Amino acid sequence: MSWSPTCLTGEMMPDGAAPCGAAGSSGWWEGASHVFPTRVYYEDTDAGGIVYHASYLRFAERARNEMLRLSGFPHAAMVAETGVALAVRHCEIDYRQPARLDDALEVVTRIVDIGAATLEIEQDVRRTAGLAWGGVGAVTGVDPLVRLALRLACINAQGRPVRLPAALRSVLVNVQPGALRPARVNNLSKGQD
């Protein structure tokens, strides 16, 4: 796999990955937070046009995968090259307000802590703009509709916990709150620290 620069200062990504802001984009970074835009489609809702509770898990999963992709570690490539994957070990969800059909949403992902084989992540799903279903004005802003707190475990092909790959760790350490952006990501390690 070859790597090329992204919109993140000095970082490298696999060739062919969508740049920040492009159609089908992986989202963008706002400080130490990754922001992933999405929209509520009919398939995401119940009969009343309100987002079905399990749909938020899909929104959050997509956002985490796109955060990895934008950081230079597409999940499928990481599995193929290092033999490790990230799996949800624990998840707490606080449903605060409903999203509705056709709402424009953002999933904001923050890395809270990095362990030897785990990641602690917070994700907020928030409405961005526009009208809620039925023409009712949507409240926009930074208040989350849903907040998720997750622990991800790094596992091998047998499902056993293993250390995070060193290259992934170095990128993620640099996107924690208060950290500087990584200078370069040039390859995936083979799961070694």
Legacy VTK file of the C-alpha trace (Angstrom):
# vtk DataFile Version 3.0
C-alpha trace
ASCII
DATASET POLYDATA
POINTS 193 float
0.000 0.000 0.000
1.366 3.464 -0.835
0.780 6.518 1.294
0.217 10.165 0.404
-0.266 13.421 2.382
-3.692 14.353 3.736
-5.195 17.626 4.862
-3.846 16.890 8.336
-0.553 18.636 8.734
2.171 16.374 7.394
0.242 13.124 7.856
0.216 10.342 5.318
-2.741 8.251 4.155
-3.243 5.385 1.727
-3.520 6.573 -1.884
-7.114 6.896 -2.997
-8.513 7.853 0.417
-10.939 10.783 0.299
-9.381 14.088 1.401
-11.031 16.220 4.089
-14.144 17.956 2.870
-14.488 15.772 -0.244
-17.720 14.047 -1.163
-17.811 10.786 0.756
-15.316 12.347 3.130
-13.998 10.801 6.298
-14.886 13.989 8.146
-12.432 16.446 9.651
-10.542 17.317 12.797
-11.586 20.182 15.080
-8.746 20.347 17.575
-8.620 16.955 19.293
-12.116 15.967 18.086
-12.982 14.138 14.884
-16.241 15.319 13.289
-18.169 13.018 10.960
-21.248 14.332 9.121
-24.222 12.091 8.438
-27.941 12.381 7.772
-30.976 10.522 9.086
-32.607 8.381 6.416
-35.901 6.518 6.518
-34.043 3.254 7.252
-32.700 4.841 10.480
-36.134 5.667 11.916
-39.096 4.003 13.545
-42.677 4.331 12.257
-42.951 7.802 13.831
-39.934 9.209 11.996
-37.768 9.255 15.124
-34.295 7.674 14.982
-34.445 4.104 16.272
-32.180 3.675 19.299
-29.860 1.113 17.647
-29.206 3.449 14.693
-27.008 5.603 16.934
-24.663 2.622 17.316
-24.283 2.495 13.508
-23.673 6.259 13.313
-20.996 5.973 16.021
-19.330 2.929 14.400
-19.105 4.709 11.050
-17.613 7.782 12.716
-14.946 5.716 14.542
-13.996 3.923 11.337
-13.737 7.204 9.443
-11.630 8.697 12.250
-9.216 5.775 11.825
-9.250 6.212 8.041
-8.534 9.952 8.311
-5.707 9.151 10.740
-4.128 6.864 8.149
-5.422 3.549 9.524
-8.395 2.255 7.537
-9.790 -0.537 9.716
-9.750 -3.202 6.973
-6.140 -2.362 6.068
-5.144 -2.469 9.727
-6.668 -5.941 10.078
-5.003 -7.159 6.863
-1.567 -5.714 7.649
-1.283 -6.147 11.423
-3.726 -8.954 12.174
-5.466 -6.867 14.839
-8.852 -5.184 15.020
-10.682 -2.891 17.409
-13.820 -4.331 18.985
-16.320 -2.682 21.326
-15.735 -4.076 24.831
-18.095 -1.746 26.704
-20.649 0.849 25.630
-22.839 3.264 27.576
-25.404 5.396 25.767
-27.283 8.396 27.137
-30.274 9.268 24.929
-30.999 12.957 25.613
-33.129 14.145 22.678
-34.439 12.421 19.557
-33.132 12.967 16.065
-35.697 12.790 13.289
-36.013 11.834 9.655
-33.793 13.984 7.377
-31.927 15.689 10.239
-28.317 16.589 9.404
-26.146 15.196 12.199
-22.506 15.228 13.237
-20.817 12.542 15.290
-18.003 14.075 17.325
-15.401 11.566 18.537
-12.789 12.205 21.236
-10.123 9.847 22.527
-10.232 10.030 26.310
-7.562 7.482 27.278
-5.206 5.013 25.643
-4.268 1.811 27.454
-1.927 -0.975 26.407
-4.698 -2.801 24.546
-7.702 -0.488 24.967
-9.045 2.893 23.917
-11.544 4.943 25.901
-13.640 7.042 23.529
-16.491 9.531 23.922
-18.843 10.239 21.055
-21.557 12.882 20.814
-24.254 12.830 18.157
-25.534 16.339 17.568
-27.888 18.014 15.125
-26.141 20.470 12.807
-28.778 22.540 10.989
-32.036 22.506 9.090
-35.548 21.522 9.967
-36.586 18.473 11.891
-39.122 16.067 10.395
-42.567 17.583 9.865
-41.210 21.111 9.496
-40.661 21.602 13.221
-37.632 23.842 13.787
-34.645 21.850 14.930
-32.513 23.026 17.797
-28.917 23.203 16.595
-25.727 23.589 18.530
-23.179 21.754 20.583
-25.574 20.036 22.989
-25.543 16.326 22.159
-28.695 14.452 21.280
-26.932 11.250 22.307
-23.667 10.685 24.186
-21.738 7.405 24.017
-18.861 6.297 26.230
-16.974 3.312 24.837
-14.055 1.067 25.623
-12.522 -0.498 22.532
-10.276 -3.536 22.843
-7.501 -4.390 20.417
-7.869 -8.083 19.531
-6.123 -10.604 17.284
-7.780 -13.020 14.829
-8.522 -15.437 17.696
-10.348 -12.723 19.652
-7.599 -12.451 22.273
-6.526 -9.029 23.574
-3.248 -7.726 22.166
-1.316 -4.462 22.429
-2.278 -1.611 20.144
0.061 -1.388 17.137
2.825 1.126 17.907
2.145 3.230 14.797
-1.555 3.514 15.645
-0.752 4.345 19.272
1.609 7.145 18.223
-1.075 8.729 16.026
-3.824 8.420 18.654
-1.644 9.757 21.459
-1.155 12.866 19.358
-4.888 13.486 18.871
-5.799 13.301 22.537
-6.900 16.637 24.013
-3.928 18.944 24.526
-1.622 16.974 22.224
-0.010 18.114 19.000
-0.806 16.537 15.627
1.465 13.675 14.549
4.166 14.661 12.076
3.925 11.596 9.848
2.333 8.183 9.547
4.241 6.052 7.100
3.159 2.477 7.735
1.349 0.106 10.034
3.413 -1.827 12.531
2.846 -5.543 12.926
1.195 -5.103 16.328
4.429 -4.392 18.175
5.088 -1.559 20.591
LINES 1 194
193 0 1 2 3 4 5 6 7 8 9 10 11 12 13 14 15 16 17 18 19 20 21 22 23 24 25 26 27 28 29 30 31 32 33 34 35 36 37 38 39 40 41 42 43 44 45 46 47 48 49 50 51 52 53 54 55 56 57 58 59 60 61 62 63 64 65 66 67 68 69 70 71 72 73 74 75 76 77 78 79 80 81 82 83 84 85 86 87 88 89 90 91 92 93 94 95 96 97 98 99 100 101 102 103 104 105 106 107 108 109 110 111 112 113 114 115 116 117 118 119 120 121 122 123 124 125 126 127 128 129 130 131 132 133 134 135 136 137 138 139 140 141 142 143 144 145 146 147 148 149 150 151 152 153 154 155 156 157 158 159 160 161 162 163 164 165 166 167 168 169 170 171 172 173 174 175 176 177 178 179 180 181 182 183 184 185 186 187 188 189 190 191 192
